[in-house]
Each structure stands twice: as structure tokens, then as C-alpha cells.
Amino acid sequence: MDTRAALRALFAAAALFIGLAQAEEPVSPPLDSMALYEDAFVQVEDATQRAYDEAVARFDAGLQQAPGDIELAVARCRFFQQYADQDYGHWMPEAEEAFPVCTQQLRERWPNVPQVQLFELETGFGEEPATRAEAILKGADHWPPAFRRDLLVRASQIQEHASNPTRSGELALMAVRMGDTRRLGVAARYLAEQKKFGEAAELLAKAAPPESPMDAGDRIEAALALPDTKAALAQLNREPSMVQYIDPETAARTYIRAGDFASAQRVLKDKGGNYEEMKALKFDAAMGNRDFAGAAKIVNLTDRPHFAIHLGRFATLAMAAPMTLLQPSMMQGAMICIAWLMVMVLAPGVVLVPAHYRGLARRLQGKVGVPLFPAIGLWRAWYAAAVAITVPMLVLLLVQPSAMAEMASGNVTDASQMFRAFLFAETTALLFLIPALVGMNRRQLIGDRATLRTWWIVLLMWGALIAIGYVLTWAQLLLGVGGETAQTRMVAAMAEGGAELGGPLLSLLILAMVGPVFEELAFRGLLLGGLSRHISFGWANTIQALIFAAIHNDSPRFLYYFAMGCFGGWLVRRTGSLGATIALHVLNNAVAVGVMLWVG
């Protein structure tokens, strides 16, 4: 027998041996998995029921020995509470029935005891618990300090959930002053909102380190509202063991405000989310860290809901790093911007071209219009409309790109920046408008003595505007419609920003003079003047007033702006000058800005 034959015989014998051995092994019956599951479930349920019953028995035995132990009675009800909700944690049918009974017994036996009243505030948020908390606070002056601190903390939490942050902050500050720091961040944020920055900073600096990540996060949020750009970073670094638990967005805003853009990019690197707040943080971090390629990836002018925001980013990046225009997203943005600019420049033609042909038809019928201003035609009207639409936006993109996005959204974060942006934009647009005024004499621009004699008409129209404003406000209240818009927030921010930079008089001078003068020259001077040369005054006045109202982008007050435009056009026709309508507009804006500054 050769070697190969011997090996084959050996392998065959081994296979036969293994097969016989397996055949002799007993085969285990398959496990009944369902029976095992049911048995395990029953065992756990039985054990849970026994443990629950034993715990209730211990509570009952303890209350039999000490029936006046309020803490034990409250603990018993709190135990039932943990098992009384089917949608939360473990649920026991007995607990769902026992909890309201236990609570009622507490209320009947100890109605005014701090422990019981605090326990009743532990559940529920909204208006009703907030009202109950305020009622308890009025009678809690005699409470021991520890219970009063707990009451202030709980009441602050309830008011926060009831959308009353001011009252929440007041209560948190009271708790902090009594030595409880659980709501210290909320108290500091309240002080910052009251412009008491020194007190807020001192409160944060002198407090003991935070005891929880939530407390640390609240303190960082409060520090972000302080003028000191390093205050939030100091709070972030105060307890290193909690840094990993801080929300990456909060940490990124902290680093960005302190100028540490590299750290901001690091914490955002693995943070998902395609929402706008995250994009804003990543863009700011990339720009600050001079990661222009990374910033370019965030720019997307095809995102129509946030077009203005991305337009501001596009301009910011293009000004800082022109070479990024060669990247696909930026190149696409450049083409969109050029197309958008062309559309805006050509947009007035939608109204002015038909007006031109209507004028031709009228002349063929022997109806020759009498222009308000002989030197003003449709070309100047077109120029004025194009300037009003495009120049302020272009100036914002070149000088204050971030203000462009804030102006579009109405969410103003820097009032002084918004005021400066308005000043640059309106002043530049006014300078661009001056060449179109060539040929208009002094009387047509500012009026004469006859114009001055119309002061009573100006006051009458101003009174009519006030009445219209009151009617619109009343209607909005009746319909439950809010009157605040992006336009009103922007104007309020500009008024505040002007006051911060140069005092209330600067706000009045710019908002009540520069803006009205520009708008009256553009709409009642050039646009109305050009239209009235070709169509009837009634149509010309209505069209310019509609455009004037639409360009303010304030739908709740559209009729108000439309009436102002119509009144202004009528004054121009009556006086033959722009002086009276400028006076009406200046008076209107001066009073509005004055009220904003006084109320603010």
C-alpha cells in the first residue's frame, strides 16, 4: 500500500468514527422561546408587584408609628406619583388610584404647610400652576429660609415654562440672594437684560462652581449677554469636567465671541444638523479661522427661504477672499447676484413701459397730460425706482453684509450696526439720486411762501394718518393679529442704535430727515413726476403710493403707508413742490421715532 492509499484509508476511518459518535449523542429538544418570554415577564411583574406592595407597607407602617410626620407623608405621595403615569416610567394601577387620594389627604390635613404646598407645585406647568405659585409666594414670608428658597426656585421654573422670563429672572435673583445658586444663570441673564451688566458679572464671578451641566449652560448663556467678550469663556472653563456636557452650539458661540475660532470649529466639526443656526455658527467659525474654503461650502443662494442670509455670507466671503469666487458655490452665487441685480434694475419697467404706451394712446386721443415737474420724465422715474430698490441693498452688501441678513429677517442682534448700515445705505442712495434732480428749481424742491401756508393741511393729513394707524391697530387687536413685523423691529433697532452712538437727537436727525427726504424725492418727486407726464394724476398717484407701501414690507400697516403716499402726492399737486410732503413725512417719522425712544 502506497502512502496516498494509506492516507485515504486513515481519513475514511476518522470520518466513520466521528459520524458514529455524533449518532450516539442525544439530541436536545428545541427551546420554546415564547414560553420562556412569558415566564420571564410574569416573574419580573410578580417581583415588581411584591416590591411595590412591600414599599407601600413600609410607608404605612411608618405613618402609623409617626402620624404627624409631614415629610414621610409627602414622601409616600411622591412615591405614588412615580408610578401613577402610564406614559412615564413604570406604571402601577394601584398607584394611579392612590396618588390623587394621597394628595387630597395631604391638602386636607396640612393645607398651609410648606412641604405640602411645595409638593403640589412639583407637577404641571402653565398658567394655572404659575398663578398658584404666585398666590403661595404672597403668604410665604413666614416660611423657614430653606423652604422659601425651594419655593422661589420652583416658582422661577414654572414662570419660565409659562413664557414669563422676566418674572422667572426676578424670582431666580431672589433665590440667589437667599443663598441658593440653582438658578444663578437665570438670575444673571435677567440682570443682563435689565442692562445691569456689572451686577450680573459680579454674580457670576463670585458664585461657587456650577453643580450640574444644566447650571453651567445657564451661566454661559447669561455671560454671553455681557459686554465682556471673555466672560462666557471664563464660565466655560470654570469647571473643566463639565465642558464635555455643554451643548456644542453654546460652546461654539462662546469661543467665537472670545475670538477663539479654531476651538469653535473643533467643537462643531462632528456636530450634525442642516438648520440655519448651525450654518451660521459654522460660517462664522470658518471665517474667523480664515478657512475660506470651508466657509464657501456653506454659501447656498438657491436656499430661497434664507436667500438674504446667504447673500450676506456671499458678500462677506467675496470681500474677504475674492479667489473663492472660483469655487462652484460662489460662482453660482455670483451668477445669481448678477441676474438678481438685472431683474431689480429692470423691474420698474413693469409699470413704466405700460405708462409710456398709455401716454402715447392718450396723446392720440388729444389728451395731453400736464407734468408736475417739466424736467422729469419716465427715464428719470425709472432711474429713481432702480436706485431706491438696488443701491441701498448693494451698499449693505459691500459695507455691512451681516446687516443685510438681519434687515431681511428682522432679527437684529446689533442695533448700532443696523443704524450705521441704514445711514450708509440711505446717504449713498440719496447721493445717487441727485443727478436725476437736475432741472428742478428751488421752489419745486422745497417750496415757497405759498407752500408754508399749507401747514394746516399738513397737520390735518398727519391727524388722518394717526386715525388710520389707530383703526388698523384696533382691527389687529380685534382679529388677534400681532402688529410686530420685521420692519417695525428693524426701525426700533435703528432708533436704539442711533441713540447708542450719538444720543436721541442723532436718531431723530437721521431717521426723521435722511430717510423721508430720500423717499419723497424718489417717489413723490421723480416717480410721480414721471408717471404724471404720461397718465392721469389719479392713476399716477395711486401707482406710486402702492409701490411706496409695498417697498416698506410691512403688511399690517400697508394701508397706512398707502395713505401717506396718496396724501404726499396730493400735496405735491396742490403746492407744485415737494416741501409740504417732505414736512408731512418728517413730522410722521419724528413723532414715531420719538415715541420709540421714549418708550424704550
Phi, psi and omega in degrees: 000128181278177185296316182297319180294322179297317180295319180296320179295321180296314180296322180294319179295320180295317180297321179294320180297315181295319180296318179295323180295317180293326181293330181280342182288137178289140179268124181286140177292147179295146179288144175268094186298323181294319179295319178299317180298313182296320179296317179296319181297315180297318180299315180294318180296318179296318180295320179296316180298316180297318180295320179296313181298321179295320180295317178297320179297320179294319176299315182295319179296320179295322179287332175293322179284325181226075185296342180264009181281099184293319181300318180292321179296319178293320179297324178297314178295321179295326176296313177300320182302323182294338184244013186263353184251120181294333184267003184225118174063214179277144181236135177234126180304321180297322181292323180298326178279325186282330186299308180296327178294315180298316180297317179297321178297319177299314184296322182285323185276321181230069187294330186245015181279135183306317183299320181290316181294324176293321179297321180293337179273356183287336183247142173092143175225155179132194185292318183295311175298326179296318178296318179296320179297319179296322179295320179293322180301323182296332181253017186256014182296332182271358182295151172301148185307320183298316180290323179294323176298316178299321180295316180296319179296313181293319179297324177296317178297318181295316180294327177296316179288340178272014178061042175232071187296329181295311179295322177302317179294321178299314181293321178297320179295321177298320179294319180297319180291344174266002175103004180259120185257011182297332180244031184297320180298319178295320179296317180294321178295322177298316178297320179296320179294333176274010180065019176265066188294323180297315179297318180296316180296319179294321179299316180291321185290323186271348183287155175293158179305150180297150182261350181213156177301326179295317178297318178298319179296318178298320180293321179295317178300319178294318180294331178294341180271359181271153179298330180291113183290346181262355186297317181293322179296322177297321177291323179296322183271359186290324180233085186305330183293342182260354184302320182293342180264353180286139179305129182304326179294317178297315178298319180296316178298324178295313180295318181297317181294330179275355179088008179265078186287331179296318178293324178298315177296324181296314183287338180267353187304313183259010181277120179279184178110132181246020181278163191296321181298321179292318178300319181298316180295315181295323179294313180298319179295317180295317179296316180295327179271006180059030173269074187292328178295318178294322179294323181297329181293340182273336181290128181209092182285357174275354176281087189298320179299334182240033184302314183297322180295314180292329176297319176296320177295318179302313181294319179300313182290319180296322179288323183281325183216084183303332182294341179291347177296345178277348179282150187306312184295322180285323178297318176298319179296321179297318179294320178296319180296317179297315179297317179299318180296318179296318179298317180295321179292323183275345185305318180303337180298337179302328179262319190283326178295311175300324178297322179298311181290329174295322177296320177299316180297320179296320180293324176296334178272002180083011179262099181263119180287151177257109183292146176294319180229113185305329184281349187259124176236191184293326180298319178291324177298317178298314180300315181297316180296318179296320178296314182298326183276318192260319188299311179303320180293318180296319179297318179298318181295325183274328187257313182226072183303322182294329179293333179299314180292319179295322179294323181289322183271335184081001179267084186275127179254339181227099185295319181295324177295319179296321178295315179298320179298317178297317181299312179297314185294311183291320180295316179296316179298322178296320178295321178294334184281335186304317180301330180286348181269357180300131182105343176273132182273177185298320181297319181293331182276314186239350177092187180220200182297325178297325178295321180297330181287354178267015184302324182292329177291320178300315179294323179296316179293324177297320176297322178296321178296320178298317179298317178298318178299318179294319180297316180296319178296317179298317180296321179295318178296320181295322181272353181073027181260131179289142181267352181281134179226176176300324180296314182293321178294322180294315180296317178298320179294320179295321177297316178295319181295321177296321178294323179294322184281318186218012180094169182301326181296326179294318177299314180298317183298314185281310185286330182262358180236300186298310180301306179300319180298314179299312184294323179291319177298318184287313188268308182277340178269291188279313183292309178296320179298318179291318180294319183294345178285339187240333180232172182297156182298321181302313178292318181299317181292320179295317182295312181294327179291322177296315179295319179300317180290320183293323185290343178279345174053050182223079189302322179298335181244024180302315180296328179295311179294324178297316178297319178299317179297317179294316178300316180298316178298320178296320178297322178297316181294320184290319186263342183073017180211171179266355186301314184292317180290327174296318180298318178298315182293317180297316180299315180300311182291323182297315179294317181298314180293320178300318179295318179301314182292323181290316180293319181292000000 
